[in-house]
């Protein structure tokens, strides 16, 4: 029972820290019922695991964070999942190598090139990279700008030890 209360407390603190929602990135309870049902159909929650926030663009582009893991899908790929304790490093990304829409002259993880010129990934790219404990790199598609930063901060808090055993 103590574990459930602890997860409830973690979820509540993170939802509060997340701040205001955007059109596509929200605290779980702020999504409409259809989107909540979609997430729960994609991600079977474990006993005591609580939903925190998500990004939903379409059925092939979504992200879901819970008190124990992050789960996401990007077009043409299967659903990916990482437990928070498996996350070793995260950063801004210009997208996965070979991505059709990635600008060929863009240096990975630093800049993307738009009609307005060079832009930093943090504010202009919808991609975040995550390295797991085995060293494997994962690309996560999210909403660019402040929603991307808010999700990044949330994942950092979760992977920094809130869910790691003592």
Secondary structure, DSSP 8 states (H G I E B T S, - for coil): -HHHHHHHHHHHHHHHHH-S--SSEEEGGGS-HHHHHHHHHHS---TT--EEEEEEEETTEEEEEESSEEEEE-TTS--EEEEGGGEEEEEEES--TT-TTS-TT--TTTEEEETTEEEEHHHH--EEEEEETT--EEEEE---THHHHHHHHHHHHIIIIITS--
